[in-house]
């Protein structure tokens, strides 16, 4: 009899414990929902996601976590291991793991994680971008082209039926896929196809100014140096003043060189050495002097442009360029959302978590800006050697060209419209010393090559 009663007692205890656990989960979910209603999204996400690190949630909870991530971004999951991310079993964490494996060049696992993302999911177009990049990195170009085209189509479909930030997000994805298609054609020396795809990027896109240089290189390689120089002329527009790229100066000098316009090439090279190289060296000194300051590069992004320009003119250029990059804007968006949650000061908000995450994000942005700044400085100095070699090549050749006198060289009417090539769908307008927004990127010089003249005189 005693034995029977003991069994009954133990059974009841197990049932009570089970009920207690279920109630605890229910209360946790309700508490998270309350924070969600108060727009404390990070706190709500921490409560629910932390609980499911080791246990896969049901579909309702999975959908709820996805909704939270749409508000917070994915920064919260940076400290999660792959094992913990797999337990959550949602498209967001599958995409995070795919990106991690892409960085490590583990392409098999990239494709494995991406297979799990449904075609109708909002992250599907981004998943296709990652998939296409995995094929590209693995040099599977035909597969990559196919996936990037699919990515562009899917992202465009979402772009048409969404608004505001979501619309912009899908527009950026679409453009990223198109640019990658152009780059593959460029790598395979299909320059005309590359140019055609570059031209599909709208001029209002913040990615467009960066495609100009790539398109100019494509024209250079098909021998259309006038068009290449015309595209580079676009960077002189007041609208694109902050998009200075040292590589553009090298391409400009090379294009003049190919036309045997050696004096023009030397002018570009001399300007590079007298203007850009000294500014770069000065910038390096400024940066080195500030390296010991905590979060100097993060704070630099928020300093008034007038102050940064006083320190070094390139600082303004760098700040403007970096402020328009995707990664920086995603991180900054998360930072501002954390700020809102902190200063909202709702009861029960996990301020310690928010401050810790915010500090971590500041350090990430600080590192990103620092690396980008040093890349810019190093690019100027590395390209200086290319400029030097080109200058030696020019100086080793004869310069008895017909236009050598200064009056002729400085004449803006130099050249001929007959030297300008255009497609059937392109209209022709003369440049009248003014930049118009709708004309940017469509310029072409009409310079005549003096290479034949040079050969005759030799």
N, C-alpha and C positions, 0 to 999 in steps of 0.2 A: 504493500500500500504506500509506503514511504517513497519507494522508487517511482511509482506512478505519479505521485504528486510533484516530485522533483522535475519530471519530464514536462508536466503541464506548466510549471512555473518558468522553466527555461524557454519554452515555446512562447509564452506570453511576453517575456523579456525581449526576445528577438523581434517580435512584432512591434513592440513599443519603440525599440531603437530604430527600426525601419521607418516608422511613422515620423519619428523625430528628425531623421535625416531628410525625408521628403519635405517636411515643413521648413527646415532650414534652407533648402534650395529654393523653395517657393518664396520665402521671405527675402532671400538674396536677389532674386529676379525682380520682385516688387520694388525693392530698394533701388536697384539699378534703373528700373523704369521711371521711378520718381526723379532721379537725377537727369534722366533723358528729357523728361517734361520740363525740367528747369534749365535745360540746355547745358548741363554739366556733362558733356559728352565723354571727356577723357575719364572722369571719375566713374561714370556709368560703365564704360568699356573695361576699366581696370577691375571693377567688382565682378563682372560676369566672365571676362576672358581669363582672369587669373584662376578662377574656380575650375575652368575646363582645360587646364594645361595638360592634364593626364587622363581626362575622361572625355570622350567625344560627346558633344551636346546633341540634343534632338534637333529636328529640322526647324522648329520654331525659334529655338535659341540661336541656331546658325544664321537664320534670316535676320534676327535681331542684331547680332554682332556685325553682320554685313551692313546693316543700316547705320550703326554707330560709326563704322570705319569710313562710310561715305562723308561723315562730318569731321572726323579727326584726321584722316589720312592714315598711312601705314607706319608712321614713326614709332608708335607705341610698341610694335612687334619687333623692333630692332634687337631687343635683348632675349627674345625667344629662340630656343634651339629649334633645329629642324624637326626633332621628335615632338616637341611641344606644338609646333605649327601644324604638323600632320594630324595631331589629335583633334584640333579644331575642325578640320575637314571642310573648309569653305574655299571658294574660288580665290578670295583675297590672299589667304595664306599659301595656296598653291602657286599663285603668281609670284609671291615674295620668294618662295623656295626656288622657283624656276630662274629668277633673276640672280639669286645667290650662286646657283650652279652654272649659270651663263658666265658669271665673273670668274669662276674657277675652271671654265672650259670643259665642264662635265656635261656634254651635249645630250648624252643618253638620258640623264636624269632631268634635263630641261624639258625634253619632249614628253617624258613620263608625267611630269607635274602638269604640263599644259594640256594634256589630253583630258584632264578632269574638269576643265572649265567649259561649261555649256555654251553652245553657239549663240544662244539668245541672251547671254549674260552681258552686262554693261562693260565688263573687263575683257570680253572676248577679242575686241580689236587690238587692245594692248597686248594680249597674249599672242596674237598673230605677229605683232611687231617683234616681240621677244623671240618667237619661233623662227621668223625670217632672219633675224640677226644671228641666231645659233647656226643656221644653215650657211650664212655668209661667212661667219668666223671659221666654219669647218670647210670652206671653199666649195660648197655645194651650190653653185651659182644659179643653176636652172631652177632648183627647188626654192631657193631664196627669192628669186624674181616672182615666181608663182604665188608664194605666200604673201609677199609685200603687196602684190596687186590685190589679193583678197583682202588684206588688211586695209588698204586704201578704200575699197568699195564698202566694207562693213563700217568703217569709221565715218564715211560720208553719209551712209544711211542713218546712223545715230545723230550726226551733226544736223541733218535736216529736221529731225523730230525732237530736238532738245533746245534749250535756251540758256542764255547767260554763260556762267562758268562751265557748265557741262558742254554747251555748244563749242566753247573755245577749246576745251579738253579734247574733244573728238576732232576738231579742226587741226589741232597740233599733231595728233596721231596720224591723221590722213596725210598731212604734209610730210611728216617724218618718213612714212612709208614711200611716198613718191620720191623724196630726196634720195633714199637708199636705193631705189630702182635706178635713178640717174647715176648714182655712184658705181653701181655694178656695171652698167653700160660703159662708164668712163674707164673702169679698171680693165674691161675687156676691149678697150680701144674702139668702142662703138660710139664715137664722139657725137655724131649727129643725133642718135637716139638719146644720149645723155642730155644734150641741149634741149631736145623736145620735152623731156620730163622736167628739167629745171624750169622751163617756161610755164609749167602747170602750177607753180607756186604763186599765189596771188601777191601783189606788191604790198598789200596791207598786212601781210603776215610778218611777224617779228623774226621769222626764220629767213625771209627773203634776202635781206642784206648779206647774209652769210653765203647764200648760194651764188651770188654774183661772181665772187672770186673763182669758184669752182667752174662756173659757166665760162668765164674768161679763159681759164686754162684749156677748156675743151676747144674753144675757138682757136687758141694758140696752136694746139696740136693738129688742127686741120688746115693750118696755114693762113687763117683769116686774122692777121695781126691787127688790122684796122678795127675790126669788131672787138677784139680783145681789149685794145686800148680804149675804145669807146665805152665799154662796160666799166672799166676801171675809172674812167672819168666820172662815173656816177658817184664815186666816193667823195668827190669834191663838192657835191651838193650840200648845202647847209643842213638838210634833213638827215644826212648820213655822216655828218662830221665826226661823230663819236665812234664810227665803225672803222677806225684806222687799223689796218693789218699790215705788218711789215712785209709779208709775202707778196702783197699787191705791188709794192715798189719793185721787188725783184722781177715779177712778171712784166711790169711796165718796161723796165730796162731791157729785158730779154726781147720783148716785142719790137722795140726800136732797133735793137741789134740785128734782128732777123730781117728788118727792112733796110739794113745798112745805114741807118740814120744814127751814126755813131756819136755825133755831138749831142743829140737828144738823150741818148742812153747815158752818156757821161754826165749830163746835167742831173738826171735822176739819181745816179750813183753818188755824185758829189753832195747832193741834197741829203741823201741817206746818211752819209758820213758826217756832214756838218750840222744836221738837225736832229735826226732820230737817235743815232748812236750816243751822242752826248746826253740827250735827255734820258735815255735808258740807263746810262751809267749813274746819272744824278738820282734817278728813281731808286736804283739799287742801294745807294748810300742812304737815302731817306728810309727805305724799308728796313735795312739792317739796323739802323739806329732805333727803330721802334719795336724790334722783335721781342724784347724783354717785357714789353707791356702786355698785360693780360687782356685777351680778346681785342687786340688792336685792330685786326683785319675785320672783325665783325663790326666794331664801332665805326670803322672807316666807311662802311657802306651806308651809314646814316649821317655822316658829316655833310654839311652844306657843300655843294660843288665849288662854291667860291673859295672856301678854305682849302679844299683838296687841290684845286688848281694852283693856288699860291705855292703849295709845297712842290708840286710837279704837274705840268700840263697833262702828262700821260695818266696821272691818277684819275682825272675826270673821265678820260676815255675809258679806262679800265672799269671804273665804277658803273658807268652807263652801260657798257657791254655786259658786265656780269649781272646787273640788275634785271636784264631781259632774258636770262637763260632759264630753261625749264627747271633744272634742279634747284637753283637758288629760289625761284618763285614758289616751288612746292614746299621747301623747307620754311620759307618766310611765311607762307600761308598757315602752316602748322603752328609756327611761333606766335602769330597774331591770335589764333584760336585759343591757344593756351593762355595768352594774356587776358583775353576776354573772360575766360573761365575763372582766372585768379581774381580779377578786379570786380567780377560780379559778386564775389563773396557770399555765395549761397551757403546756407548751413549744411554741413556734412560734406562739402566738396573737399576732395583730397588735395589740399594745397601743397603738402610735402611732395607728393608724386609729381604735381605740375611743375613745381620749382626745380625738381631734380631733372625732369624731362626737358625743361626749358634750358637749363644749364648745358645739358648734353647737346641740345640742338644748336645752341650758341657756339659751342666748341666745334661742332661739325661745320657750320657755316664759316667760322673763323679759319678752319683748316682749308676748306674749299677755296676761299678767297685768296689765302696765302699761296696755295699751290698754283692757282690761276695767274696770280701776279708774277710769280717767279717763272712760269712758263712763258709769259709775255716777254719778260726781260731776256730770258735765254734764247727765245726765238729771234729777237733783234740781233743778238750777238752771233748766233750761229749763222744767220743769213748774211752777216757782214762778210764772212769768208767767201760766200758765193758771189757777192758783189765785187769783192776784191779780185777774184779770179776772172770775172767778166771784164773788169776794167783792164786787167793785164792783156786779155785777148783783144780788146778794142785798140789799146795803145800799140799792139804789135802789128796792126794793120794800117794801111795807108789811109789818110784822111783827106785826100784831095777831091772831095765831093763837090758837085756843082753848086750846092746851096750854102757853102761854108761861110760866106760873109754874114755878119750879124743882122743886117737889115732883112735879108731874106729869111734867116732862121727864125726871127721873131714875128714874122708876118703871119697873122692868124688865118689868112686865106690860103696858106700853103697847102697844096694837095689838089685833088680833083674829085668831083662827084662820081666820075667814072670808076674810081677805085673802090667805091662802096658797093658791096653785094647785098642783095635783099631777096627774100622769098616772095612768092606771088601774093601771099596774104598780107604782106607788110606794106604800109604806106611810107612815103618819104617826106620829111620836113627838115628844113635847114635849122641849125642851132643858132640862136641869136643872143648868146651870152646870158641866158637865163635858164634856170632849172625849173621845170614843171613836174609836179608829182607823177602825173600819168605818163611822162616820157622817160622817167628814171629807168636805167637798165637797158634802154633801147638805142643808145648812142653808138655811132661808128665814126671813126676818123676816115678821112679820104686821102691819106698820105700816099705818095708814090714811092715805091722802092727804088733805091739808087744802086742796088747791087749790080745791075747790068752796066751802068755807067762806070762803076768801080772796076769791073772786070775788063772793060774796054781800055781803060787808062792803065791798067796793069800791063 
